[in-house]
Amino acid sequence: MPKKFSYKARNQSGKLVTGKVEAENRNKAITLLRERSLFVVQINEALGEVSINLDNIFQKKVSTRELSVMCRQFATMTQAGVPILQSLNILTLQCDHKVLKETLRKVTENIEGGVSLAESFKSFPKIFPPIFISMVEAGEVGGALDQVLERLAANFEKEHDLKEKVKSAMTYPAVVVMVAVLAIAALLIFVVPKFMTMLTDMQAPIPLTTQLIIKFSDFLKNFWYIVLFTIAGAFFGYKQAVKTEKGKKIKDQVVLKLPVFGPMIQKIIVARFCRSLSTLLKSGVPVLQSLEVVKNIAGNYAVVKSIKEAEKSIKEGQSISLPLQKSRVFPPMVTRMMAIGEETGSIDTLLEKIADFYEREVDDLVSRLSSMLEPVLIVGMGGVVGFIILSIMLPMFSVIDNVK
């Protein structure tokens, strides 16, 4: 079993660096460090290091917006001829995001220890997505790191904008639903019981609809905790179910078949797929490796399955577009343009144009969806509240009629 060793060493420029390395024994650890062009000054086995880092437990995720800003700044400094280590030090100093700041500091230490830039980023897969690592690796090998970082920044910016548009469109309907549900719950728990007492005193005949409302009100008032536990249990059960392969497959299939949201989600998936694949191919990442990266970030079972078929097709010397054409996720326009791109050798450019087209489609669809949902939700929730009030008032109307 590998052991962890703490070391102090000097690099080729004579600078003292510190860090940790894993190896089977002390001699192999020293050999490993020498292979990294490090002269070991001191090395000891790191024993008894048991620590709980609360920052890791409650760690904030690094957003695509943060990554796009970092890539843009990194690209600018690289284009200006600033050395990579100095660029990373500057990025670390001016970064406001706590997790990203600490990660960049560790990346800088790894590079000072003789590790390549891509390998350093690869040590933090939760922070840097596969597309980032693959493109940085391609940029390092091809000597075009500044261009790759520019493309990454543009890719993350597009992804961030797409997410924000969907979020902003869905925020208002979500708030309306939440307020309406709370209003209905308050009506049933606090208002209906008072009317029930009044109706009992008046000895009014109670219609069936009013009886149902009263029974539901009693249940909510006396067993509200069961409702909360049921909702929490259903949410937890759903989260656990979608972690399994079968559960994720069912969820992805259902999501794409939703009446209004299905087409929008399909367009988002297609736009993301085309944008990511185009960015990777333009940066010189091989086709098979690009598909592997896109497969990891696809987020949909049907897309992953079709990408696997595309990988198999390429290995057999066939087309990439044909397996995608058989999938129900990718519209005919996408697969036909990809086929044209394969024939003309401009698949990366055509994929970028497809991504632009579907991002505009999503933008228009989100705008229309927001304006459509607003009146539907208001009318629907108003109807429920009206039904409850009418059910309560009906017995009182009958009492008034009897008095007359």
Summary of the structure (lengths in Angstrom):
residues: 404
radius of gyration: 29.7
end to end distance: 92.3
largest distance: 104.2
contacts: 1196
relative contact order: 0.08
helix: 75%
strand: 6%
